[in-house]
Structure formats: C-alpha cells, structure tokens
C-alpha cells in the first residue's frame, strides 16, 4: 500500500530538519546523505523519493529556516505581538546578535552559518539564501518607511548583523566575541535612529 501524501510530507520534513541541523554543525561538504538519512531515522534508499540531489535538499534546508528554526519561531512569535516596525527591527537585531543565539548552534541562521558553502553551491541553494537576505532586509526596510535611503540602510543592517555573527563564530576569545557583536549591534541600531521623512540624511552623509 502506498504511503499517504501526509506521510510523505512528514517524512520529507524529517529529512530537511536532519539536514538543517547537520549542515549548521558541519557544513555542506562534510555531511553525507547517509548521515542525514540516519538522523531522520531513515535509510539512504528513501532519499530519492523526496529529493533529486543533495543540492536540492540543501536549498530546502536553507529555506526551512524561516519556519522551523527556533530563532525564526521566536521572531515570528514576536512579530505577532509587536506591531510597531521599529520595535520589531530592534528586537530582531538584539536577538540575532544575542548570546542565546550564538551559543545554540541549532538557532544559527544560514546567513552566517553557511555562507562559504552556499557560495560554492548550485543555483537552488543560492536562491534560497537570497530569499533569506531579502526577507531580513524587508523587516529592516519596513522599519525605515519614509527614510530616503531606507534600502541601503536595511542592507547595511543585514551586513552588520550577519558579519558580526560570522566573525564572532571564528574566534575563541570570549571578550572579542562579545565586543564584535556589541559593536555590530550599536551600529545597526544607529541606522534605525533617523527621522522618518523624505529628507533624512543619507548613509553617505554619515559614513
């Protein structure tokens, strides 16, 4: 008897979740399909019932961050409670650069956990990664409605948040890990503190 559509969807979710966790910890190249399927409680033979390639699974794992990752879940819950776009943007900056997120590998965003892997991957993973960048930028841009250079400021905030975490993950100096994120947070929040009007100063005027 063939499996139901619901069963197949749940099985696919298990594979994606296993892949997301393993990719976050070890990277794309180091993780095998056998490890992914074992983590999902399945055999390798079942993989091709759900995906055509490891690249396709990688793209699905990156995309899944917006719905199943603990960080993303917290962000979504906050978004339901916080209606002011600027408060939401500040909360995202604070949470993104927090000790809680840095210390919990499962909460790591692919934007800083997997950049080198994505750069070497195919078009599908790169598109999923691009969608994450645009989604994060959209949150910041919404908080800057009416600001003349909102798009550039939003992209700078994304760069500060992601770059701060990338560098913090590379050092074993606890003080440097804290100061890098503190500096990134300070500069990201400064980009929000502008009058919401069309004549607001541009980035070129400040930097």
N, C-alpha and C positions, 0 to 999 in steps of 0.2 A: 504494500500500500504506500503510495507516495506521501511525502510529508505535506502538511498544510502550508499555505502561504505564511501564516502567522509563525509557524515553527521555523520556517526557513528565514524569516526576518529576524527572529530572536537569535538564531544560530549565527547569522551574519553580524549582529550586534556584538555577540561574544567574541567573534574573531577580531572585529575592529577594536574593541576595548582591550583585548590582549595585545594587539599590535601597538596601540597607542601607548600603553604602559611600557612595553619593551623598547619601542623606538625612543621614548623620552629618556629611558635609563641608559641605553647602549648605542643609539644611533641606527640609522637605516642599514648601513653595510654590515654591521656586526650581528644583526639579528637574522636568524634563518626562519624559513617558513615552518620548519619542524618545531622550533621553539614557540612560534606564535600559535600554532595549532595546538600544541601541548598545553600552553597557557589557557587556551579556550576549552580544554578538555576534549579535544577532537584529534583525529588523525590527519596527516598531511593529505591523504586522498580526498578529503572533503573540501579542501581549499578551492579547487577549481569549479565546484558547484556554486561558488559565490563570487569569485574574482578571476579575471583573466591573467593577472600578473601581480607581482609584488608592488610595482609602481601604482597600480590601481588601488591596492589595499592601502598603500602609504597615503595616497590622496584622501581616501576615506577616513583614515586615522587623523589626518590633519584637520579635515573638515568637521570631524566629530567633536573637536574641542569646544565648539560653540554650544553644544547641547549636553555633553555628558561629563566634561571635566569639572572637578569640584570648584575650581576658580570661576569657571564660566557659570556654574549653577549659582554661586554666591552673587555674581554680578547680575544675573537675571533676576534673582530674588530682590536685590537692592533696587533694580530698575523699576520693579513693580511698586516699591514703597516710596521711591524718591522721584518726584515728578519734575523737580527743577533740574534742567540740563546741566547747569554749572555744578550743582551739588553732586550730581551723578558722575560728572567728569572728574571732580576732585576725589570722590570715593574710589573711582577706578585707578587713578594714579596712586593713591595711598595703598590700596590692596595689591596692585600689580607689583609694587616695589617693597612689599612688606616682608618681614622675617618669616611669617607664616608661609607665604608662597615660596620664598627662596628655599626654605628648609624641607618642603614637601615636594619631592620630585613628581609625584602624581599630579600636582597642581601646575606644573610648569607649562607655560604656553609654548606652542611650536615656534612662535616668532623668535624666541631666544633659545629654545631647547634644540631646535633642528635646522638652523639657517644654512650651515655648511652642507648638510645632507640635501636639502631642498635645492640648493644652487646646482648640485650635480645630478639631480633627478630629472625625470621627464616633464612633459607639459602638464600632465594631470596634477602631480604634487605641487608644481609651481602655481597653477591656477588656484588650488585650494589655499595655498599660502597667501596669494594675492588677495583672495577674498577676506582672509583674516585681517590683513593690513587695512583694507578698505573699511571693514566693519569697525575696527578700533578707531580709525581716523574719523569715521562718521559720528561716533559718540562725542569726540572732542570738537568736531566741527559744529555739531548741534549746540554745544555749549557756548559757541562763539558767534551765534547768529547776529548779524548786523555789523560784525567786525570786518573791515575791508580785506584784510589778509587772513581770513579765517582758515582757508585751506592750507596755507603754508604753516600757520601756527599749529594746526591739528597734526600735520605731518611731522613737524618738529617735536611735538609732544610724544608721538608714537616712537620716533627715533630715540628720544631721551629715555623713555620707559624701557624699550627693548634693549638699547645699548647699555643702559645701566645694569640691567639684569645679566646680559651677556658677559660683561666684564666682572661683575660680582661672582659669577659662577666659576670664573677662571682662576681666582686667587684663593690661597689658603690662609690669607691674613684676615682675621675677623674684623679688625678695625678698618681695613681698606674696603672690605665687603660692605660695611655699614656706610662709610663715607661716600663711596661711589653712588650708592642708592640714594643717600641723603641729598647729594648734590644734584642728581638727576631729578629727584622729586621737587626740589626747590626751583629749579629752572623750568620744569614742566608746569608747575602751578603758577609761576610768574607769567607764563604765556596766556594764562586764563584771566589774569588781573588787568584787563583793559576795558575801557568804556565800550558798551555795545552800541556803537554808532558808526556810520559810514566813514567818518573822518578819524577813526582810531589810528594811532601810529603804526607803521608797517614794521616788519621784522628788520628791514634794512636800517631803519632809524635807530633800532636798539642794539643791533649786533653787527 
